[in-house]
Amino acid sequence: MRTPQPLLTLVSVVFEAEFSLLQLQARSVAVYVPPELVAEILVIDNSARGIPAEIEQQLRKNYGALAERVRILRPGDISPVPGAVGWRSQQVLKLAVAELITSDRYLVLDAKNHFVRPLHRDVIESPDGRPRVTAYSYETHRLRPDLEHVLRYLGLDPAGFVPHFTATVTPFVLDTAEVRAMMADLAQKSGRTFGSEFVAQDLTEFFLYSGWIVAGGRPLAEFFDLQDVAAPVVWPKAANRAGIEAAVTADAERQTPFFAVHRRALAQIDPAGITVLAEFWFERGLFDSVGAGEAFVAEFQQAYRRELRRQQIRELPHKIRSAPRKLRRRALRKLGR
């Protein structure tokens, strides 16, 4: 009997401010992701200077039994993204990485995502093989203009899709062959590289992927197994005890394998919220004690503040950046930073 091939590749994108969050994600992968499901783990390092060696060493250790399947890629290993930095370049990289993937499907994660329950095949696909993705209404969603823009770009009338369309947040399951075909199609039609076309047209990665499938004549519900249960996320506006408790309650109700905490939320969460979050992580087996989870948040907040300071200095004009530290501090105060 032929041995079943691994179902998917895990793909995570990270930059400096999220190195610690990726460590948490790696711990959760070691606890909740069965090795037989995963062909490879690709970490797209979108930081300015690359992941420091000591952080990479700890990251691989945190992946546990899957450490040997981890491959760290720089943007240049995947595809040049002309005229794009940060969030925009990450969107292109999430799609362009399909050229390097050997599994039929891949699961895209942001660093804010982590596992809190076991990942099973039926989380990724339905019994008939359709990839499972979350879908909801965009009638009052802040990203409705982005969805409408992408659909018009693809020659589709947005009116029929705004009431129910696939989510544009991670985790998101992508079909490797479909992503490759989409990139080739758009490059051929535009006469430029996929990355150049993506940036020039101000596109959005998951809207583009789902919209391209529909534009090819395949209804959403025929290609995808559409789910109406989204994984809980702690956003910055809910970075307090009440917000964390609401997310934990949603987790208990929805029973999804995924949970997420946005980096800005973790950076500003109040002490009471930190305790609730650390208790949740401890209960889900991600830390050995509540205190260890609280210490993780404290270390993250310190590292986050240091990174913000570095970024502010990098953004200063060269003359100020190269000035003595005392003068740099004075310049930062004048700029309200």
C-alpha positions in Angstrom: 0.0 0.0 0.0 1.3 3.4 -1.0 2.2 5.6 2.0 -0.1 8.7 2.2 1.8 11.9 1.3 1.8 14.8 3.8 -1.2 17.0 3.5 0.4 20.4 3.5 3.2 22.8 4.1 3.0 25.4 6.8 4.1 28.9 5.7 4.7 31.7 8.2 5.8 35.3 7.4 7.7 37.3 10.1 9.6 40.5 10.6 11.5 42.0 13.5 8.7 43.0 15.8 7.2 39.5 15.6 10.2 37.3 16.3 8.9 36.4 19.8 5.4 35.7 18.5 6.9 33.2 16.0 8.6 31.5 18.9 5.1 31.0 20.5 3.7 29.7 17.2 6.6 27.2 16.9 5.9 25.9 20.5 2.3 25.4 19.5 3.2 23.6 16.3 5.3 21.2 18.4 2.4 20.5 20.7 -0.5 20.4 18.3 0.6 19.6 14.7 1.1 15.9 13.9 4.3 15.3 11.9 2.5 13.1 9.5 0.4 16.0 8.2 3.3 18.3 7.4 5.7 18.1 4.4 7.7 21.2 5.4 7.6 24.4 7.4 8.6 27.5 5.5 9.4 30.6 7.5 9.6 33.7 5.3 12.0 36.1 7.0 10.9 39.5 5.9 13.1 41.4 8.4 15.6 44.0 7.3 18.8 42.1 8.3 17.6 38.5 8.7 16.7 36.5 11.8 19.7 36.6 14.3 21.5 33.3 14.7 20.5 32.9 18.4 16.9 33.6 17.7 16.9 31.1 14.8 18.5 28.5 17.0 15.8 28.9 19.6 13.1 28.9 17.0 14.2 25.5 15.5 14.3 24.1 19.0 10.8 25.2 19.7 9.5 23.3 16.7 10.4 20.1 18.5 9.9 17.0 16.4 9.3 19.1 13.3 12.6 21.1 13.6 14.3 19.2 10.7 11.5 20.2 8.3 11.9 24.0 8.9 13.4 26.0 6.1 14.0 29.8 6.5 13.6 31.8 3.3 14.5 35.4 2.6 12.4 37.4 0.1 15.2 37.1 -2.5 14.9 33.3 -2.3 11.3 33.6 -3.4 10.5 36.5 -5.7 11.6 40.2 -5.9 8.8 42.5 -4.9 9.6 45.8 -6.7 8.3 48.9 -5.0 6.8 47.1 -2.0 7.9 46.9 1.6 6.3 45.6 4.8 2.7 44.4 4.7 2.5 44.8 0.9 5.6 42.7 0.2 4.3 40.0 2.6 1.2 39.6 0.6 3.1 38.9 -2.6 5.5 36.5 -0.8 2.6 34.5 0.6 1.5 33.7 -3.0 4.9 33.6 -4.7 6.2 31.0 -2.3 4.0 28.5 -4.0 6.7 28.0 -6.6 8.9 26.4 -3.9 6.3 24.2 -2.3 6.1 20.5 -2.9 2.8 19.6 -1.2 -0.5 20.0 -2.9 -1.7 22.6 -0.4 -0.2 25.0 2.0 -1.5 26.7 5.1 -0.5 30.4 5.4 -0.1 31.8 9.0 0.9 35.1 10.3 3.1 35.3 13.3 0.2 36.2 15.5 -1.5 32.8 14.9 -0.8 29.8 17.1 -2.4 26.4 17.6 -4.4 25.7 20.8 -5.9 22.4 19.7 -4.7 19.5 17.5 -4.6 20.1 13.7 -6.5 17.3 11.9 -7.1 16.7 8.2 -10.7 17.7 8.5 -9.7 21.2 9.6 -7.9 21.7 6.3 -10.3 19.9 3.9 -13.8 18.5 3.7 -14.5 14.8 3.1 -14.9 15.5 -0.6 -11.4 17.2 -0.7 -12.4 20.8 -0.9 -10.2 23.2 1.1 -11.9 24.6 4.1 -11.8 28.4 4.5 -13.8 30.9 6.5 -16.3 33.2 4.7 -18.5 36.0 5.9 -20.3 39.2 4.8 -18.5 42.3 3.7 -21.6 44.5 3.7 -20.2 46.6 6.6 -16.6 45.3 6.7 -13.8 47.8 6.6 -12.2 45.8 3.8 -15.2 46.0 1.5 -13.5 48.6 -0.8 -10.5 46.3 -1.1 -12.7 43.3 -2.1 -14.7 45.4 -4.6 -11.5 46.7 -6.1 -10.0 43.2 -6.6 -13.2 41.8 -8.0 -13.5 44.7 -10.6 -9.9 44.1 -11.5 -10.8 40.5 -12.3 -13.8 41.6 -14.4 -16.4 40.5 -11.7 -19.4 42.4 -10.5 -18.9 42.9 -6.7 -22.6 43.0 -5.9 -23.0 39.3 -6.0 -20.0 38.6 -3.7 -20.1 41.3 -1.0 -22.8 39.5 1.0 -20.6 36.3 1.3 -16.9 35.9 0.4 -13.8 34.2 1.7 -11.9 35.8 4.6 -8.8 37.8 4.0 -7.0 36.8 7.3 -4.9 33.9 8.3 -5.0 31.0 8.7 -5.9 30.4 5.0 -5.5 27.2 3.0 -4.1 27.6 -0.5 -4.0 25.1 -3.4 -0.4 25.2 -4.7 -1.2 24.4 -8.3 -4.0 27.0 -8.4 -1.7 29.7 -7.0 1.0 29.0 -9.6 -1.6 29.0 -12.4 -3.0 32.3 -11.1 0.4 34.0 -11.0 1.3 32.8 -14.5 -2.1 34.0 -15.9 -1.8 37.5 -14.4 1.8 37.8 -15.5 1.0 36.7 -19.1 -2.0 39.1 -19.3 -0.2 42.1 -17.8 3.1 41.6 -19.5 5.1 42.0 -16.3 6.0 39.9 -13.3 3.3 38.8 -10.9 4.9 40.8 -8.1 5.0 44.0 -10.2 1.4 43.6 -11.3 0.2 42.9 -7.8 1.9 46.1 -6.5 0.9 48.2 -9.5 -2.8 47.2 -9.2 -2.8 47.5 -5.4 -4.3 44.0 -4.9 -5.0 41.9 -1.8 -3.7 38.4 -1.7 -6.6 36.2 -0.5 -9.2 38.3 -2.3 -7.2 37.9 -5.5 -6.8 34.1 -5.1 -10.5 33.4 -4.4 -11.7 36.0 -7.0 -9.4 34.5 -9.7 -10.9 31.1 -9.1 -14.5 32.5 -9.4 -13.5 34.5 -12.5 -12.4 31.2 -14.1 -16.0 29.9 -13.8 -15.9 28.0 -10.5 -18.4 29.1 -7.9 -16.9 29.7 -4.4 -19.0 26.9 -2.8 -17.9 24.4 -5.4 -14.2 25.0 -5.0 -14.2 25.8 -1.2 -15.9 24.2 1.8 -17.0 27.6 3.2 -17.1 27.8 7.0 -18.8 30.5 9.1 -16.7 30.0 12.2 -13.6 32.3 12.5 -10.7 31.7 14.8 -10.6 34.1 17.8 -8.2 37.1 17.5 -7.2 39.6 20.1 -6.9 42.9 18.3 -5.3 46.1 19.8 -8.7 47.6 20.6 -9.4 44.7 22.9 -6.0 44.6 24.7 -7.5 44.4 28.2 -8.9 41.9 30.5 -12.4 42.1 29.1 -11.1 41.6 25.5 -9.0 38.6 26.4 -11.8 37.0 28.3 -14.1 37.5 25.3 -11.6 35.8 23.0 -11.1 32.9 25.5 -14.8 32.5 25.7 -15.1 32.5 21.9 -12.3 29.8 21.8 -14.3 27.6 24.2 -17.4 28.0 22.0 -15.9 27.6 18.6 -13.3 24.9 19.4 -11.1 25.8 16.5 -7.4 24.8 16.5 -6.4 28.4 16.0 -6.0 31.5 18.2 -4.3 34.7 17.5 -2.9 37.8 19.4 -1.9 40.8 17.3 1.5 42.2 18.1 0.2 45.6 19.0 -2.3 44.1 21.3 0.3 42.0 23.1 2.5 45.1 23.4 -0.1 47.2 25.2 -2.2 44.6 27.1 -2.9 45.5 30.7 -1.6 43.4 33.7 -5.0 41.8 34.4 -5.3 40.8 30.7 -1.8 39.3 30.7 -2.8 37.0 33.6 -6.0 35.8 31.8 -4.0 35.2 28.6 -1.2 33.4 30.4 -3.7 31.2 32.2 -5.3 30.3 28.8 -1.9 29.4 27.3 -1.0 27.3 30.4 -4.3 25.4 30.1 -3.6 24.8 26.4 -0.2 23.4 27.2 1.9 26.1 25.6 3.7 27.0 28.8 4.7 25.0 31.9 3.1 27.6 34.2 1.1 30.8 34.3 4.2 32.6 35.4 6.1 31.4 32.3 3.3 32.8 30.1 3.4 36.1 32.0 7.2 36.3 31.6 6.9 35.6 27.9 4.6 38.7 27.5 6.9 40.9 29.6 9.9 39.9 27.5 7.9 40.5 24.3 6.9 43.9 25.4 10.5 44.9 26.2 11.7 43.5 22.8 8.8 45.3 21.0 9.7 48.7 22.6 13.4 48.2 21.6 12.4 47.4 18.1 10.2 50.4 17.8 13.1 52.6 19.0 15.4 51.1 16.4 12.8 51.7 13.7 12.4 55.3 14.7 16.1 55.8 14.6 16.3 54.1 11.1 13.6 56.5 9.9 15.4 59.6 11.0 17.4 61.7 8.5 20.9 60.5 8.1 22.5 63.6 9.8 20.4 63.0 13.0 20.8 59.2 12.8 24.6 59.6 12.9 24.6 62.2 15.6 25.6 61.4 19.2 23.0 59.6 21.2 22.0 62.7 23.3 21.3 64.7 20.2 19.3 61.8 18.7 17.1 61.6 21.8 16.5 65.4 21.6 15.5 65.0 18.0 13.1 62.2 18.8 11.5 64.3 21.5 11.0 67.2 19.1 9.3 64.8 16.7 6.9 63.7 19.4 8.4 60.2 19.5 
